[in-house]
Amino acid sequence: MLKGSVLGPMVICGICFIESNLSFLPEIGVKDSKKTSPHKRHQLAEILKKKCHSLKIIEISAQEIDERELKKITMNRLEELKMAEIINDLRPDIIYIDAADVNEERFGISIMNLLDYKPKEIISKHKADDTFPIVSASSIVAKDRRDTLIEKMYKNYGFFGSGYPSDIRTIKFLRNYAKKYKKVPKIARKSWSTTKKIINEEVSTKKITDFLN
């Protein structure tokens, strides 16, 4: 079962700080991005972008997420490839990473094998966003970018909630869109079970009334 937003892109960020400056992160309130309000995230993201040594953001569209199925690439592997792309560009000496695999060590090794240089250390942990301020910082910047992208989508599609399957407003938007246009919007991840179910129920399935014209 695929987790995460059913609408909009995935955003991944890598951010670098000089080691002696890391104490500055908790001082300004950097913590688990999921426990930080969108307004606070935006304030922190602006500070982090100005104070960091370097950063790189990658936006993965719904279409690219869906295309991975044709390439027989799992979501974990797609994340690995994008994370490695960021790391190869930033080239940090020590890497802290939120493991996207049930096996933390295996994820770290997989990332290492994708790098074109040899860092001093890779620290791959679950819930790293909640443990390491540097990971929290990258997640805050990524979520702030996604918030901005979602706001732009509201202008084109109207308000659809958070974009997550657990959000009733998101599901209602998808169903209404599918009923009206006989398809889902471009911002929908068609490879998600939520989207497939809605397509099947609202687009593919013939109702008895369809034959009473």
C-alpha positions in Angstrom: 0.0 0.0 0.0 1.4 3.4 -1.0 1.6 6.1 1.6 1.7 9.8 1.3 -0.3 12.4 -0.6 -2.6 11.3 -3.4 -2.5 14.8 -5.0 0.5 16.9 -5.9 4.2 16.3 -6.1 6.7 14.8 -3.7 9.3 17.3 -2.7 12.7 16.2 -1.4 15.3 18.6 0.0 18.9 18.3 1.1 20.5 21.0 3.2 24.1 21.5 4.3 25.5 23.4 7.3 29.0 23.8 8.6 29.2 21.5 11.6 30.1 24.3 14.0 26.8 26.1 13.1 24.5 23.1 13.8 23.7 24.3 17.3 21.9 27.2 15.7 19.1 25.0 14.5 17.4 24.0 17.8 18.0 27.6 19.0 15.6 29.0 16.3 13.1 26.2 17.0 13.9 23.7 14.3 12.2 20.4 15.2 10.1 17.6 13.6 8.5 19.3 10.6 5.2 17.4 11.2 4.9 19.1 14.6 5.5 22.5 13.1 2.6 24.6 11.8 2.7 25.7 8.1 3.1 29.4 9.1 6.0 28.5 11.4 7.5 26.2 8.7 7.5 29.1 6.3 9.3 31.4 8.7 11.9 28.8 9.5 12.4 27.9 5.8 13.2 31.4 4.9 15.8 31.6 7.7 17.3 28.2 6.8 17.6 29.1 3.1 19.6 32.2 4.0 21.8 30.7 6.7 22.6 27.3 5.2 25.9 26.5 3.4 24.0 25.0 0.5 20.8 23.3 -0.4 19.0 21.5 -3.3 15.3 20.8 -3.8 13.8 18.2 -6.2 10.2 18.2 -7.1 8.8 14.8 -8.3 5.5 15.3 -10.2 2.6 13.0 -9.9 3.3 11.9 -13.5 6.9 10.9 -12.7 5.7 9.0 -9.6 3.2 7.1 -11.8 5.8 6.4 -14.5 8.0 4.5 -12.0 5.5 1.6 -12.3 6.4 1.2 -16.0 10.0 1.3 -15.1 9.3 -1.3 -12.3 10.8 1.1 -9.7 9.3 1.1 -6.2 8.6 4.3 -4.3 11.5 3.5 -1.9 13.9 3.1 -4.9 12.6 6.4 -6.5 13.3 8.2 -3.2 16.8 6.6 -3.0 17.6 7.8 -6.6 16.4 11.3 -5.9 18.2 11.5 -2.5 21.4 10.3 -4.1 21.1 12.9 -6.9 20.8 15.6 -4.2 23.8 14.2 -2.2 26.0 14.0 -5.2 25.3 17.6 -6.0 25.9 18.9 -2.4 28.7 16.4 -1.5 28.5 16.7 2.3 31.2 15.0 4.4 28.6 13.5 6.9 25.1 12.6 5.7 22.1 12.3 7.9 19.2 10.7 6.2 15.6 9.6 7.0 15.6 5.9 6.0 12.8 5.1 3.5 13.4 1.3 4.0 12.3 -0.9 6.9 16.0 -1.7 7.2 17.9 1.4 8.2 21.3 0.0 7.5 20.3 -1.4 4.1 19.0 2.0 3.1 22.2 3.7 4.0 24.3 1.1 2.1 22.0 1.5 -1.0 22.4 5.3 -0.9 26.2 4.9 -0.6 26.3 2.7 -3.6 24.6 5.4 -5.7 27.1 8.1 -4.8 30.0 9.2 -7.1 32.2 10.2 -4.1 32.9 8.7 -0.7 31.6 10.6 2.3 33.0 10.1 5.8 29.8 8.7 7.2 26.1 8.1 6.4 23.7 8.0 9.3 20.5 6.4 8.1 17.7 6.3 10.7 14.0 5.9 10.9 12.2 9.1 12.2 15.4 11.1 11.7 13.2 14.1 11.3 12.3 13.8 15.0 15.9 13.0 16.1 18.4 15.1 14.1 17.8 18.9 13.7 19.6 18.9 10.3 17.1 16.4 9.0 14.2 18.5 10.5 15.7 21.5 8.7 15.6 19.8 5.3 12.1 18.5 5.9 10.9 21.9 6.9 12.2 23.5 3.7 10.7 20.6 1.6 7.3 20.9 3.2 7.3 24.6 2.8 8.0 24.3 -0.9 5.2 21.7 -1.2 2.8 24.1 0.7 3.6 26.8 -1.9 3.0 24.4 -4.8 -0.3 23.2 -3.3 -1.4 26.8 -2.9 -0.8 27.4 -6.6 -2.9 24.3 -7.4 -5.8 25.7 -5.4 -5.9 28.5 -7.9 -6.3 26.1 -10.8 -8.5 23.4 -9.2 -10.2 25.1 -6.2 -9.6 24.1 -2.6 -9.1 20.3 -2.2 -7.8 20.0 1.4 -4.4 18.7 2.3 -4.1 16.3 -0.7 -3.8 13.2 1.6 -6.1 10.2 1.3 -7.1 10.6 5.0 -8.6 14.0 4.2 -12.4 13.8 3.4 -12.1 17.1 1.4 -9.5 15.6 -0.8 -11.5 12.4 -1.5 -14.6 14.5 -2.2 -12.7 16.7 -4.7 -11.3 13.6 -6.5 -14.7 12.0 -6.7 -16.5 15.1 -8.0 -13.7 15.7 -10.5 -13.9 12.1 -11.8 -17.7 12.3 -12.1 -17.6 15.6 -14.0 -14.7 15.0 -16.3 -14.6 11.1 -16.5 -11.0 11.2 -15.4 -8.8 12.4 -12.5 -6.8 15.6 -12.6 -3.1 15.7 -13.7 -2.1 16.4 -10.1 -3.5 13.0 -9.0 -1.2 10.1 -8.5 -2.9 7.5 -10.6 -0.8 4.7 -9.2 -2.2 5.2 -5.7 -4.9 2.7 -4.6 -7.1 5.6 -3.6 -7.1 7.0 -7.1 -7.5 3.6 -8.7 -10.6 2.9 -6.5 -12.2 6.3 -7.5 -11.5 5.8 -11.2 -13.0 2.3 -11.0 -16.1 3.5 -9.1 -16.7 6.8 -10.9 -15.3 6.4 -14.4 -14.9 2.7 -15.3 -17.9 1.1 -13.7 -21.1 1.3 -15.7 -24.3 2.1 -13.8 -27.7 0.7 -14.8 -28.8 4.3 -15.5 -26.2 4.5 -18.3 -28.3 2.1 -20.3 -31.7 3.8 -19.8 -31.3 6.6 -22.3 
